[in-house]
């Protein structure tokens, strides 16, 4: 048994979920501080840190506050009350923000300026540029603004969620009478957050829209004397509260609730560093918040708006080299995808292999006269109309088409509602799934009349049917015509569209009906194999590991001697490397150019290895509150590819991997010798482009041999 740290009796066997997530966001910030990452990519990671924090407060902090106020939450799996977790979260967030602003001031601003991108204060500009800004303001900004005053006849406005607002005190004199009041102006979201100044070619000079408005704030309140202005931003509870059992029309109920989200209960107040203490207190009191909910920002109030700079400006030297994904070898240009799928299963590794194969599968199904029906789940539809367009075209071609649309996909609800309506108008039979469960599985089925009878062609995936995110999320998909898979996916859609009970499956695992117990059973099976002296090993990749029952099963496996390697991008509540509990468990996280999103499980199974791919993380919500699907990789050649190429290369990563210790800290992997180390995402790109195939055949990185530890 590997040596590990002995667990002290005062230490919990689980890490706190919220604090673990904040550590993940710290690893994202680490990419913003990484000297080997191009400058605009570093800026992008900086934006993502703040965007992630927004969602964290909208969802997790809002939930904790409700637990604390209701007094019904009890203790979390790691033994904390909601109040204790909130206190720890506040400390951790402030520490993270301190590091983020240090990164902004000392690294990003000077580094980007040296590269030709400057973020400027209007006060530092010359007369010509200030005059140009004034013309810009009067022509493009002023007509959009709405000045608001706070007085007995004008109550404090309903400030929208995450909107940036300017605030100041205004003094108005009427004869000998003096009246002081707050004035507020919302920075319009419909305008670009950054104004590009006229500057020399090859240089980008930007001024924030908030600063442009602040520069002319007096124009909006004539006849008053304005004090110094500052900025503030309110984050509100982002959950939707819908009684599905009582909702006569779920689509309309979700649509109505979306409007409430913008005006939900405040959970955080952010203010610029210039905001006076008296205004801070007045804002806190008005919003029903306490001092612990106040965050003084030492930089831009809405850093996520930098994303427009990252995406729009042509500075190729400041970005990662463009990667053009190819279609799966053997399917590129294939005019008869159904014939190819009949012959064998096909594995797709996105974004290294193009999502175009999936789109063509749906488009061919829509136009093929032999196709009778198409059924598909849609969780996050995205802005690409080709997937949805294929379903609409199929209806026009006389196919029976069913789309199971998840209206409650968090923060994509409005987009999904729009597409659901368009699908219904085109004649697609749109279903919104099961009451009380989110439809999170990723499945498409094409029913075709082949020469030898009716056959089902199935696509299953770990990621969404979204051509946009498929370019920067790493996911795995499978195309198959196996009869058992077709039977199972048919049963799944019958469950989602009808009122039938779950009838069981032959090959797939479906949550919330069987996945949780089967995952635990497979882990316990490895423990039994280890005790019997048979080959045993577990390798699992996912986004989050939270479920206490699964974690306890992993601890049992470790005590039995099973070698366990976990690749967990985000939250990990399991404490690895503790003697007598988890000594043989190793956990690593990879944060890199693409968002690691695939869920993959590998079991040695006593010499009969199994590999599974899934839509589900190992979290209670995935096991018990969502419809999820896990599917085995039956083809031995594809299973070896999943185990050796996908999991093996990530276990051998020494450039971007961070390893979790029993103390809860993530540390960089120690590299053997000099050099930058192995970077799995770069190796995947090389493999996909053909440059790494010989190396892949010859080296077999970190082969999934039971008992062998991977990597350096």
N, C-alpha and C positions, 0 to 999 in steps of 0.2 A: 504494500500500500504506500502511495506517495506520502511524503512528509507534508504535514499541513500545520497550521496554527491551532493550538488547543483553545477551545471555546470556553471563555470565562462564564461563570454562571450569571453574571450581570449583563451579558451581551445577548441581544435578540438573535434568533436564528434567521430572521428576515430583515431585509433593508426596507426602509420606508418608500412607498411608491412615489410620492411627490418629490422627495429629495433625490431619488434615483433619476427621475425625469429631469430635474434641474441639472444634475451632473451631465446628462446627455446634452443638454443645451450648452453646457460649458465646453463639451467636446466640439460642438459646432463652432463655438467662439474660438476654439483652438485653431480651426482652419482659417479663421479670419486673421489670426496672428502668425500663421505659418509662413516663413520667408520664402519657401519654394512654391507657394501658390501665387499665380498672377494677381495683380492689384485689383482688377475689377471683380475677379472671383472672390478675393478676400472681402471686398465690399459687399458682395452678394451674401456671403456667409454672415456678415455682420447684420444685414437686413433680416436674414432668416432667424437669427437669435431673437430679435425683437418681435418679429411676427409670431414666432413660437410662444413667446411670453404672453402676447396678447391672448392667444387661444388658451393658454394655461390659466390665465386669470378669468377669462370668460366661462370656462368649464370647471376646472378643478378647484380653483380658489372659491368660485361662487358656490360650488357644491359643499365645500368644507364650511363655509360661512352658514349655509342653511342647516347643516348638521349641528353646528355649535349653537345656533339660535333655537333649534327645535329641541335639543337635548336628547334626541332619540338615536343618535348615531352610534353610540357605544365606542369601542376602541377598534382601531385598525389592526390589521394582521400583525404589525410590528409592535403593538401594545400602546400606541399613542391615542389620546383623545383628539377630537377635531381641533380644540383650542391649542393643544400642544403641537399638533402638526402645523397649524397656521403660524404659530410663533416661530417654529423652525424654518418654515418656508420663507417668512419675512426676512430672517437673517440671511438665508441662502440667496434670495433674490437680490438683496442689497449688495452682497459680496459679488455676485455675478455682474450686476450693473456697474459696480466700481471697476471691475476688470474690463468691461465693455467700453466704458468711457475712456479709460486709459489707452485702450487699443485705438479708439477714435482719434484722440488728441495727439498721441505720440507716434502712432504708426500710420494709420490710414490717411489722415489729412496731409501730413508732410509727404508721405510716399506718393499719394495720388497727385499732389501738386507738382512734385518733381517729374512725374510722368505726363504732366500737361492737363490735369483735371483739378480745378480749384473751386472750393466752396467759399464764397466771399460774403462779407458783411457789407450792406449798402453804405454804412458809415465810412468805410475805407475807400470808397470809389471816388473818382474824380468827378468834376462838374458835368462833363459830357455824358458819362455813363449814368449818373444820377438823373440827368434830364431825359435820357433814353428810357430809364425805368419809369419815370413819371408818365411819359407818353404811353408806355406799355400798360401801366396801371389804369390810366383813364380810358383807354380804348378797349381793353380786354378784361379787366378785373372789376373795376368800379361798378359797372352795370349789373354784375352778378351778386354783389354783396348786399346783406341785410343788416343794418345796424340795430342793435337791441339795447334798450335801457332797462334797468331794474329799479323799480320804484313801486309805491303802493298800487298804482294802476297797471303796472307791467311786472308781473311776477317773474321770478327767475325762470329763464327759458328751459324747455326740455332739450338739454344738450344731447345730441345723438351719440350712440356708441362709437368710440374710437375717433370721433371727429376732433380736429385740432381747432382751438378757439383762442382768440385774443381777448384779453380782459384788461381794463384800466379803470381808475376812478376819474369821474368827470365832475367838475364844479361849474354850476350855472348860477349866474347872479341876475336877480331881477330887482332893480332898485337897491335897497339895503338888505334884501333877503338873499341868502346863499344856500344853495341846495347841492349836496354831494350824493352821487349815486354811482353804482357800477354800470359800466357799458361793456357789451360783449359783441364780438363779430366772429362768425364761423368762417374758417378758411374753406372755400368751396372745394368739394371733392371732384367736381366736374372739370376743374382746370388742372394743368400739370403742377405737381408739387414743387418743381424747380424751374426757374426762368433762366434760359440760356442767354447770356450777354453776347453782344457782337464782339468777337475777339479774333486774334490771329489764327490763320489756318493751322490745324494740328493741335489746337488748344481748346479746352472746354472750360469756360468760366460760368459758374452757376450761383444764383441767389435764390434762397428759399422764397416761395410764394408768401409764407407768413411774414417774412421780413419786408417784402414789398408792400404788403397791406399795412404792417405796422408803421412803415415809413410815411404812409399817407392817412393814418388813422384819424387825424384831426379833421380831414375833409368830410368824414362821415358824421361828425357831431359838431356842426358849426354853432358858434355862440357859446361854446363851453371851453373850459380850461382843462386839458387832459393831463393826468399824471403819467408817469412812465407805464408803458404797456408790458405785459408778459403773456405767456401762452400757457394753456392748460388743456388737458385731455382726460376724458372719463372712459373707463372700461366698465361695461355692464354685463350682467348675467346673460350668457349666450344660449342657455338651454331653451328648448321648446317644450311647453307643457300642454300636451294634448291628451284628452281622454278618448282614446281610440274606440273603446267600446261604445261611447255615446256619440261619436262623430258620425253624422249621417253621410257626409262626404269628406273623406280623408284629405283629398287634394285641397278643397276649400278651407278645411280646418288648419292645415299646415300653412297655407297662404296667409290666412288671417293672423296666425301666431307669429309669422315672420316679422310683421310690423311691430309686434310687441317686443321682439328681441332688441330692436334699435333703441327702445325706451325702457329696457329692463332695469332692475335694481342695480345701483352702482356698486362696484366691488373694488375699484382702484381709482385714485386720482394722481395724475402725473402733472407736474408744473415745471416750467422753465426755471433755471437757477436764479433768474432776476425777479421772480414773483415775491412780493412783499409778504412778510409773515401774517399781517392782518387779512390780506386777501386769501392766503392759504387757509386760514382758520374759517373764514366766511364760506369758502367753497366746501370745506369738509362738513361744516354744520348744515349747509343747504342740501348736500348730497347724502347726509346721514352716515358719514364715514368718520373714522377715528384717526389719530395720528399715525398708527401703524399702517394705514392704507395710503399714506401719502408718499410719493416718490419724486424727489427733486432730480430732474434730468440735467446732466451736465453737458448736453449736446442737443442735436435736433430732436424735437418731440415726437416725430413720426418717422423713425429711420426706415421703416418698410417702404417708404416712398422713394428711397434711393434705387429700388429695383428697376424703376423706369430708366435710370441712368445706366445701370448694368446692362439692360437689354437693348437700349436704343442706339447707343453711341458707337461709331465705328473705330474702335481702338483694338485691332486684332492682337497687337503685341501684349495687351494687358489681360487677355483671356486665355483659357485653355484652347489648344488647337481644336479646330472643328473636327468632330468625329461623325462620319457618314456611315450609318449602319447598313449592312447588306442583309438581303433576305437569307433565310436558312438555305444552306447549300443543298441542292437537290430539289428545292421548291421554287427557286428564283425563276421567273418566267414560265413556270409550269401552267399550261392551259387547262389541265384536268387535275385539279387538286384532289378531287374525290377519288380518282384512280390511284393517286399517290398515297392517300390516307388508307385506302383499302389494303395496299401492299404492306404497310408498316406504320408504326407510331412515329410521330415527329415531335421533337422537343425544341422549344424556342426560348432563348435567353435574351430578354430585353434589358437594356437598349442596345446591347451589342449585336443582336440580330433584330432586324427591322420588324415593327408591328404591322408592316405592309402585308405580311402573309395572312394575318388574322383578318384584315380588312378585305383582302381578295377572297378569302374563304367565304365571307358573308356576301360579298358582291357576286361571286359566282353562284352562290346558293340562290340569290335573288333573281338571277336571269336564267338559271338552268331549268329547262322544261320538265326534267325528271323530278325536281324538288317539289315536294308536296307541302311541307310546313317548316317553319323556323320558330324556335323558342329561345329567348335570351333574357338574362338578368342584366340590369343596368343600375350600378350603384353611383358612380360618379361619371356622368356622361361626357363632361368636358365641352369644349367649343368646336370640336371637329365634327362636321355634319356627315361624314362618310359612313360611319357605323350606323347612325340613325337613318341616314339616307338609304342605305341598303335595305333596311327593314321596310321603309316606305315603298321603295321600288318593288320589293317582293310582293306587297299587297297589290300594286298596280299590275303585276304579272300573274295574279290569280292565286298566290300562295296563301296559306293560312298562317298568320304571323301573330305571335304572342310576345309581349315585352313585360317583364316583371320589373317595375321601376321603383326604387327605394326613394320615397319622397323625403325621408328624414336623414339623408346622408349629410352629416353636420357641415354647415356653411356652404353646401352645394344645393340646398333645398330649392332656391329660386330657379337655378339653372335646370334642375330636374323637372320642376313644374312646367317650365316652358317647353322642354322637349316632350314631356308626357302629353301635353295638349296637342303639340304638332303631330305626334304619333297617332293620337286618337282621331284627329281630323283626317289623317291619311288612311284611316281604316284599320290600323293595328289594334288588336285587342290588348289593352293596357290594364295590368293588374298591379295592385299596390301591396301584395304580399300578405303576411299573416299579422293579425292583431297582436301587439305586444312584442314583436320581434323585428329587428332590422334584417333586411335581406342583403347580406354581405358576401354571399358566395358569388363566384365568377364562372358562369356556365352558359354555353350556347349549344343548341342541338339542331341539326338539320336532318329532316326526314326525307329520304330520297327513294324513288322507285328504281332500283338497279335491275339489270337483266335477270339476276338470280333471285329477286325478291326485294322487299322493303328493308332498307338498312338505315341505321342512325349514325350520323357523323357528329362527333362531339369535340368541342373545345372547352378545356378547363384551365384555369389560370390562378396564379397567386395575386394578380393585379387587375385593375379595372379595364373596361373597354373604353379606353381614353387614349387616342393617338397622341395627344399632347404630352401627358405625363409619361407615356411609354418611352419618351426620348430621354428622360432623366430619372426615372425610377427603375431600379433593377428588379425584374420579375421573371418568373418562369411560367411557360404555358405548354400544354400538351394537346395535340390533335390526334384523335384515334377513332377507329371504327369498331373497336372491340364490342362484342354483343353485350357482355355484362355491364360495361360502362354505359352503353346506350339504354339498357333496361333501368339502371339506377338513375340516370339523368331524367328519363321519362317519369319515373316515380317521384323524383324531386319536383319537377314542374307540376305534376298532378297535385302534389301537396301544396304548392305555392298558389295555384290557380283555383283549386277546388276546396271542398270542405272535408276531404278524406283524411283519415288518420295516417300517421307515418307507418309505412308497411315494411320497413327494414330495407337493407340494401345488400347487394352481393359483394361489391368491391369498394364502394365509396364509404367514407365516414361522414355522417351528417350531424351537425349540432343544431339544436340542443338535445338531440335524442340519444346519441350513442358516443359522440366523439370524446367527451371528457373521460368516461370510464374506459374506453378503448385505449386512449393515450396512456392512462395510468397502467392499464393491463400490459401494454407493450413495454413500458419501463420496468414493471415488476418482472416481466418475462426475461429481460436482460439480467436482472438480479438473480433469478433462478438459474439461468445459464452459467453465470459466474460462479455460483456456489457449486454447480455440478462440474466445473472445470471445462465448460464448453466456451467457444468464442463469444465474447460479449463486448459490446461497445455502443455508445450512443453519441451521435453528432446531430445537433439540432440548431437550425438558424431561424430567427424570427425577429420581429420588431420589439416585442415586449414579453417579459416573463414575470407574471404576477400571481398566478393561481396557487394558493397555499397547498392544495392537495397534490398538484403535480410536482411542486417543489419538494414536498415531503417524500413523494415517490422517488424523486431523483436522489434525495438524501439516503433513502433505503438502498437504492442501487449502488451508491458510492460506498456505503458501509459493507455491501456485499463484494466490493472490489471492482465494480464496473468503471471503466475509464469513460468519462463524460466530457465532451467538448461542446460548449454552447457559444454560438455567435449571435449576440443579442444587441441590436443597434441601439435601442433606447432604454426603457425601464427594465431593470433586473432586480427583483426582490430577493433572489437567491444569494446566499453568502457562501462563496466558494473557498476551498482550501483550508477548511477547519478540521483538525484531527478528530476522528470519531464521529464526524457528521458529513463532511463534504470534501474530504482530503483528495479524492480523485476527480473532482469536478473543476474544470477550468472554464472561465468566461472571458470572451473578448468582444469588443465593439469596434466596428469599422465605420468611420465617417470620412467620406471622400467626395469626389466630383459628382457622382450619382447617388441618389438616395437609396440605400439598401432597403428593399421592401419585400423580397421573397421570403416565404416560409417553407422550410425544407427539413425533413426528419430522416435520419439514417439509423438503422438498427442492425447490428451484426447477426442477431437472431440465431445463435448457435451454429453458425456456418451457412445459414440460408438467408443471406442479407436482404433487407427490405429498405426501399427508399420511398418516401411520401412527400407530396407537395400539397400545400393547403392555402386557403384564404384566411385562416384563423391564426392569431397569436395565442399563446398560452396564458390567457387572461379569463377571469370569471365572465366578463361580458361576452366574449367570443364563444365560450362553452355553453352559456346558459341564456343569453339574451339576444342571440343572433342566429340566423340561418347561415351556417358555414359548411364548406365541403373540403374534405381532405381526400386525395386520390393517390393510389400507389403508382409507381413507375414499374410497369410489368416487363417492358423490354429490357433484357439484361445489358445490352449495349448502352442504352440510354441511362440505365441505373448507374453503370460505371461512370458515365460522363457526369451525372449529378454528384456522385460521391467523390470522384477524383478531381474532376476539372472545377466544378463549382465550389463544393465544400472544401476540397483539398487545397485549392489555391488561396481561399480565404483564411484557412488555418495556417497557411505558410506566409501570410502577409506580415511584413516587418516594417512597412513604411507608414501605413495609416491605422494599423490595429492598435488598440489600447486594451490592456489586460486588467481585469478587476481583481483586486486583492481582498483578503478576508476583512481588512479594515475599511472597506468601502471605497478605496481610492483606485482610480484608473491610472495606469502608468504605461509608457511606451514600451513596446517589445524590444528586448535587447537584441541588437543585430550582431551577427557573426562577422568579424572583419569590418572593413570600412565600406564606404559607398552609401547610397540612399536606401538600400534594402529592397525587398520585393514588394511591389504594389499590385495587388490582385486586379483592381479595375483596369490598370494599364495592360496587364497580361490578357485580360478578357478582350480588350479592344484589339490587341495584336492577334489573338486567336481568331477573332471574327473577321479581321481583314486579311487573314491568310499568312501573316508574318510569323505566327507562333505555332503553326501546326507541327512542324518537325520537332520543335522543342517539346511540345506537348506529348508526342508519341515517345520521345526518348527519356523524358525525365519523370513522368508520373508523380507530380508534387504531392507530398503528404498523403500517400495512398491510405485508404480507409482500412488498414490492417488492424484487426482487434488487438488491443493491448499496446499498440505503438503510439507514442505521443507525437503529435504533429509539430511541424514548424521547427524553429531554431531551438 
